[in-house]
């Protein structure tokens, strides 16, 4: 049982392995998300995808403010108590956390439902209201995920994320199809524009219903896992002989003081997308006198396609950050600063080893990747989505590094630094986006460039904050230079192989898959030859021992 074993040294102490497990789940869920986007796009059209993306952005910000940061925050406070073996306090923390999310999540759900018209255009209001109940459900799910993450096991969270996305995909497509058939109305007597808008609205509502169904399914799964381990948890609580037992008032205050900075940091970091959404879909059409249907359709290419693809490699950084929080919190609580520095250095290097080649790959193969994942685009839409993805690929490494450092600062107790850094970056990004949109002809590319500016500035500011907080300096050659050199070699190989396969197959979709897979093999082979990764570091990856054996067998390592 989980709690009866948690004092033993085992594989769960390897936070890079746990991060790898969570990252694998994150990548799988994003791939599922991409795979169902194409059939969903065929059902609801680019306009429906635009309504969905617009509503989803504002649903996300309310979720961030109320419930999204719960897993990370709860894992931090519980990890600190577990380090001191205060199991009765862990029990009280869980009770208070459930009470907190029910109150805050319930209020946020009601607010989103009744205030939907404040955030989106009238066409997207019913879509946003469909998201409202999901916020309440997510809060309860977040507490359970944080409970297991604090014990340095990411498996329950990982499996629940995959289950959530599968349910989301199935219900999104099915719900969109049914709502269009049932509620879109009789097309007789309607103009072509009215039919298009009605289809988009009801299709987007069905897709939003899928998001809630996915979260509910994940909650049911996590509840089953918790029930399975409840007996061992209760035994640990009953056998707790520690003298320190916090009052419920103290615990609620602790939760509030920890959760609030997490919420502010996460909300401000993610609010950049909402600002871009407001600037492009609300202000830009007014200034340039554009049709809102065209604007929302174009926005779907950026938010629903290019940005969705670029977020895939960031999943690893997010997973590493999630795994780092309880580890760093426990080390700082134990006043073991040197080990904390070592773990931070390993986390940063591992994140860069993954995110740098991903950014290069997205830049080099942007067009075929977009073609592979979104089948419903016209040639013009495909071209624009690919160019936007190339622009966004520049920010992948920055986002990955800043995400990791932001959570490291939270684990170190420097909760205000990432909030200030994100706020500064957001102001600069907004100024850049407005300036480029209104004074140039770059259109959507202005948003992509502004996003890169935001990520780059936040990356630099968070790096400096970590350096000041713990006196930590990141090794440069093996962390950044050699992975980039290996990725450059991989990029050339991928491009040449793709063009050769395209000449032979005449199909971008068929040609890009082997180019990506073989490119990954080439990257790690070249990285090893460049001595950019050691045996010990390679072993920390999922299936690391197997990777080391293969490297030795291929004479890449001794």
N, C-alpha and C positions, 0 to 999 in steps of 0.2 A: 504494500500500500504506500501511497505517496508520502504521507506525513511520517510514517514510521521509518522511512529511509532517508529523510531529508538532511539528517546530520552526518550522513556518510559521504565520503569523497567518492564521487562517481562521475560518469560522463556528463552529467548535467552541469558540472563545474566549468566545462569548456564552453565559455559563452560564445566563441566563434562558431562552434558546432551548432549550438542552439540558434544563433543568428542565421546560420546557413539553412537550418530546418525552416525557420520562419520566413527567410527570404525565398526559399524554394516554393513555399506555399503562396507567398505574395506574388511571385512571378507566374505561378500556375493560375492564380485567380485573375491576374491581369490578362493573361493569354485567353482564358475563358471569356473575360469581358470583351476582349477584342474580337474573338471568334463570333460571339453572338451579336456584335454591333452591326456586322454586315447584313445578316438576315433581318435584324431590327430596322436597319436603315431602309431595306426594301419594303418593309411593312408600313413604316410611318413616314418615310421620306426625309429629306434633309431639313425641311421646315419643322417636322415633328421632332427631329433630333436637336434642332436648334432650340425649340421650346423646352425640351427635356434638359438640355445642357444649361440653359439659363436658370430654370427652376432649381436644378440640382446644385448649382453654385451657391444659391442663397439657402437652400436646405442644409448644405454643408456648413456654412458659417454659423447657423443656429445650432447645428449639431456640435460644432467645435466649441461654441461658448457653453453648451450645457453638458454634453456627455462624452465627446470624442476623446478627451484627454484622460478620462477615468482609468482605463487600463494602466497607462504609464504612471499616473499619480498614485493609484492604489498599490501598484507593484513596488513603488519606492517606499512608501510608509510601512507596508507589510514586511518588505525585505529588511528594513532597519530593525523591526521588532523580532524577526526571525533570527537575525544575527545575535540578538541578546537572549534568544529562546524564551521570549515572553508570549507564550501561546494564548493566554487568556486575553491579552491585549489584542492579539490578532483576531480572536473571536469577536471582541467588541468593535474592532475596526470594521469587520465585515458587516455587522449589524448596522452601524452608523452609515457605512457607505451605501447600503441598500436604501436606507431612509433618505439619504441625501439625493441619490439619483432619482428616486421616485418623486420627490418634491420638485427638484429642479427640472427633471425631464418632463414631468407632467405639465409644469408651467410653460416650458419652452414649446411643447407640442401645441398647446392651446394658443399661445402667442403666434406661432407660425401659421396656424389655420386661419385665425381671424385677421391677422395683419398681412396676409399674402399680397394684397393689392398694393402695399407700400413698396414692395421690392421688385416686382416684375410687371410686365405689360398685362393688360386684361386677358389676353389670349393664354398666357402662361399661369394665371392665378389658379385654375382648377388643378393644374399639374403640381404646383407647389403645395396646395392643400392635401394632395394625395400623399405627399411625403411626411406630413405632420405626425401621425401616430408612430412612425419609425423611430423618432427621437426618443420617445419614452421607452420603447423596447430596447434600444441600443444601450441606454444607461445601465440597465440590469445586466445585459450581456457583458458590458465593459467591466463591471465589478468582478464577475466570474473569471474573465480573461486575466485581469490584473492579479487575482488571487493565485492563479497557477504560474504566471510569469514571475511573481515574487519568489517562487520556489525554484527558479532557474530552469523551468521546463516549458518550452515553447510548443510542444507537440499538441496539447489540447487547442490552443489558439490557432495553430496552423491548420489542423484538420477542420476546425469550425469555420475558418475563412474559406476553405475550398468548398465545404458544404454550402455555405452562405452564397457563394458566387454561382454554384450550379443551380440552386433554387432560384436565384435572381434571374439567371439567363432564361430558364424554362418559363417562369411566370411572366417575365418581361415580354417575351415574344408572344406567348399565348394570350396574355392579358391585353396586349396592344391589338392583336388581331380581333379578339372578341369584342373589345370596346368599340373599335371602328365599325364592326359589323352591326353591333346592337345599338350604339348611341349616336353614331355619326349622322344618322337621319337619311331621309330619302333625297338622293341627288337631283331628283326632278324639281325644276323651278329654281335651282341654285346656280349661281354663276360659277365659273371655273375657279375663281379665287376663293369663294365661300366653301366650295368642296375641299379645296386644298387646305384651307385653314382648319376646317372641321376635322378632317382626317388627321392633321398634325396634332391638334389639341387632344383628341381622344386616344390617339396612338401613344402620345407622350404620357398621358395619364396611366395607360396600361403598363408602360415601362416603369413608371414610378411605383406602381403597385408591386412590381417584381422586386424592387429594392426592399420594401417592407417585408415581403414574404421571405427573402433571403435572410434578413436579420432575425426574424422570428424562428426560422428553421435552425439557425446557429444557436439561438438561445435555448431551444429545446435540447440540442445536442450537449451544450455546456452544462445544462442542468442535470442531465443524465451522468456526465462525468463527475460533477460535484457530488451527486448522490452516492456514486460508487465509492468516493474517498471520504465521505462524511464521517464514517465510523472511526477511521484512523485519526482524523482531525479532532473529533470529540475526545478520543483517548489522550491525545497530546495536550488538549486543553485541561482535562481533568487531572493529568499527572504533572501539570505545571506547578512548580514550587517557588517560582520567582516572587520576590516581595513587591516589585513594582507593578501595580495595577492602576491604570489610568481611569479616571471617571469618564462617563459618557460625554460630559461637557468638554473635558480636555481633548477627547478624541475627535469630537465634531470640530473643535477649533483647529486641531492639527490637520484634519482633512481639508478644511476650508483654506488654511494657510498654504497647504501643499497644492491643492487642486487649482486654486485661483491663478497662481503664476503659470502653471501648465496650460490652463485655458487661455490666458492672455497671450502667451507666446505662440501657441498653436493657432489661435484665431488670427492674430496679426500676420503670421507667416502665410497662412492660407487665404487671408483676405485679399492678397494681391490679385488672385484670380477674379474675385468679385468686383474689385475696382476696375480691372480690365473689362469685365463684362458690362458694367455700368457705362464706362466711357465709350465702348464700341457700340453697344446695342441701344443705348438711350440718348447719349449726348451727340455722338457722331452723326446719326441719321438726321437729327434736327439741324445741326450746323451745315451739313452738306446736302440737306433736303433729299434724303434717300428713302426708298420704300423699306418698311420694316421687314417685309417678307424676305427681300433680298439680303438684308442685313443679318437676320437670324439664320438664313441658309448658309451664308458665308461664315458666320460664327461657328456653325457646326463643324466646318472643316478644320478650324483651329482648335476649338475646345473638345469636340466630339471625336476628332480623328488624330491630328498631329500631336496635340498635347497628351491624349490618352496613350499613344505609342511611346512618347518620350518619358512618360511616368513609369514605364516598366522597369528600367534599370535602377530607378530611384528606390524601388521596392527593397533592394538589398540594403541600402543605407538606412532605410526606415526600420528594417528588421534588426540590423546591427545596433541601432540606437535603442530599440526596445529592449534588446538583450543587455545592453550596457547599463541601463538605469539601475536595476537592482544590484548589479555587480559593483559599480562605482559607489553607490549609496552604502553598501555593506563595508567596502574597503575604507571609505572616509569615516564611517561610524567607528570602525576599529582603529582609526588613525594610522592606516597603512598607506601612506601617500606614494611611496616608491612603486609598490605593486600596482597602484591605480594608474600611475604614469605608464607602466609597461603595458597594461591592458588597453589604455587609450591609444598608445602607439600602434599596437597590433590591430586594433579596430579600424584606425584610420588607414593603415596600409592595406588591410583586407578589402576595405571599401573602395579604395582607389584602384586596386588590382582588378576589380570587377567593373567599376563604373567607367574608367577611361576607355577600355576597348568597346564598351557598349556605345559610348558617345561617338567614337570614330566609326563604328559599324553603322549607326543610324545615319550619319552624315554621308557615308559612301554609298549606302544602299537604300537611301530614303525613298526613291521612286518605286523600286520593286517591292519593298516592304509595305508601302501604302497600297499598292496594287493588290498584293496578296491578301491583306486584311480587310479591305473595303472594296467589294465587288460592284457596288451600285453607283460608283462615281462616273461622271462623264470624263472625257479626256482632259477638259479644262479644269474640272474639279480635282482630278487626280494630280495634275501638274501643280496646282496651287497647294494642295495638301502636302505633297512631297517637298516643295520649296519651304513651306512653313516648318516641316519636320527637320529639314536641314538647319534652319535658323535656330530651332529649339534645341537641337543636339548640342549646340555650343554651351548650353546652360546645364546639361545633365551632370557633369562633374561638380560644378558649383553647388547645385542643389543637393547632391549626395553628401558633399563635405560639410555644407552648412547645416543640413539636417542632423548629421551625426554630432557635430560640435554643439548644436543647440541642446540636445538631450544630455550630452556630457556635462554641460554647464548646469543643467537641472539636477543631475546626479551629484554634482559637487556642491550643491546648495546655493549656487550663484543664479538665483531664479530671475532676477531683474535684468541681467545682462542681455540674454537673448531677446527679451521683450523690447528693450531700447534699440538693439541692433535691427530688429525686424521693422520697428516703426520708422527708423531713419531710412532704411532701404525702401520701404513702401512709399515714403514721400518722394524719394528720388525717382522711383519707378513711375509713379503717377505723373510727375512733371515730364519725364521723358516720353511717356505714352501720349499725353495730351499734345506736347510739342510736335512730335513726329506725325500724329494723326491730322492735326489741324494746319500744319505748315509744310507738309510734304505730301507726295502722292504715293506713299508706301502702303497705305491702307492697312490690311491685317498684319503685314510684316512689321509695322510699328509696334504692335502688341508683342510679337515674338522677340523683337530687339529689346523692348522695355523689360520683358521677363528675364532676359539674359543679364541685363544691367542689375536688376533686383537680386538675382541669384549670386552674381559675382560680388556685389557689394556686401551682401549678407554673409557670404563665405569668408571674406576678409575680416569683417568685424567680429564674427564668432571665433575665428582662429585667434585673433589678438586677445579676445576675452579669456579663452581657455589658457592661453600662454600666461596671461597675468594672474589667473586664478590659482594655478598650480605650479607655475614655473616650468612649463613643459615646452620642449622644442621637438618638432617632428623631423625625423630623418628624411632627407630630400631625395637622394639619388635612387634608392630602392623603392621608395614610396611613390614618386612622381615621374622621374626622368626615365628610368628603365621601363616601367609599364607603358609610358607614352611611346617610347621608341619601338617596343614590341607591338603596340597597337598600330603604329604607322606601317610597319611591315605587314601586319595582318590586313590593314585597309587596302594596301596595294594588291595583295594576294586576292582578297575578296572581290575587288573590282575586276581584275583580270579574269578570274575564274567565272564570275557572273557573266561577263561579256562573251566568253568562250561558250558557255552553256546556252546563253541566249541565241547565239549564232546557230547552234546545233538544234535546240528545241523550239525556237521561235516563241517561247512562253516565259514571260517574266516571273510568273507564279511558280513554275516548276524550277526555274534556274536559281531563284534566290535561296531556296531552302538548303541545298547542298553547299552553296556559297557561305551561308551563315554557319552551318555546322562545321564544315572544314576550316573556316576562318577561326573559330574558337579553338580548335586543335592547334592550328598554326600559332595562334597568339600565345598559348601556354607553353608550347615547345620553345618558341623564341624567347619568352620571358625567362624560362629556365636556363637557356643557353646564355642569355645576358646576365645571369646570376641575379635576377631580380626577386627571386623567392627561394627560401631555404627549405630543407626537408621538414624541419619542425613546423614552419608556417604552412606548408602544403598539407601536412597531417591534420592541421586544425580545420581544414575544409571538410564538408560532408564527403564520406568515402575517401578521406585523406590518405589512409594507408594503401588503398588500392591505387590511388594516383601516384604515390611515391613508388610503388612496385612497377607500375607502367613506365614511369620516368627512368628508373634504373634499368629496366629491361630494354628500353629504347636507347640506352646509353646517353641520356640527357643529364642524368645525375649519377654520382658514384656511390 
